[in-house]
Amino acid sequence: MDHLKKIENMAHFMRRKILDISFQSSHAAHLGGGLSMVEVMATLYSHILNFDKDDPHWEHRDRFILSKGHGVLGYFSALLAAGFISEEKYATYLTNESDLIAHPIMNLDLGIESSNGSLGQGLAMGIGIAYSAKKNKNLSYRAFVFLGDGECNEGSVWEAVMLAPQLKLDNLIAIVDYNKLQSDMTPSSDIINFGNLADKFEAFGWDVHDVDGHDIVQLVDALEAKHIDGKPKMIVANTIKGKGVSFMENNNEWHHNVLTKSKYELALAELER
């Protein structure tokens, strides 16, 4: 059970760091979607991913692709906690000439595997990476792709969803941050209603696990579940946008917003209870 406590501690650390850097930057930041992905990222970077922080170019490392690129706060805080990014580097977020901006820019020295701006691109990239590992018998790494539910409106996502089982990519793991709020506009179901999202992925031939995206035990069980030969794995992580800060939770005003001093202090007080 030590690993569960380690993940829990990492998630708490990440939430604090997300709030800290959002306030310090004095810029509007994608807080809601960064906070909703914290438990998933803590589970990956504390327990699941195979990597060497001292050798970020290690060819056998697992690859992580952030397809919902605006979720960088949940990504950079995980890289900080995992030791890829120093406190000094993290503090440069959104400053002039920083490597850390509002979307990830590929930089293997910092553990960042891909650039992202336009949504709907990450799963196709993950397929290419996973397929490459399959073709090279000397490599056994896995490809992990993190998607947003609003991003799943993109046709390119569903083209990739159809292709992965065809290529029998059982070394591909995709995760959807299913927080059910899209951009800063409206519930995702008002844009395109997926119905049962897990059933749709299963119909395309994926091994699907429908979990509470804030329940560490469920996340570990799903991610560690034995892979079915020839089937990529899909984790539908049901989450709460803005998780951990009551005035942000399920409040789409915090999709992208400025954290004032009073709001920052209020959020910190909640975290430290």
ZICOR-V419866 format. One record per helix or strand. SS is the DSSP state (H for helix, E for strand). FROM is the first residue (numbers start at 1). TO is the last residue. If there is no record, write none. Layout:
# ZICOR-V419866
SS_FROM_TO + SS_FROM_TO
This chain:
# ZICOR-V419866
H_2_25 + E_29_29 + H_31_36 + H_38_48 + E_63_66 + H_69_82 + H_87_90 + E_107_107 + H_108_110 + E_112_112 + H_122_135 + E_143_148 + H_150_153 + H_155_166 + E_172_178 + E_181_182 + E_186_187 + H_188_191 + H_197_203 + E_207_212 + H_216_224 + E_233_238 + H_252_254 + E_257_257 + H_261_271
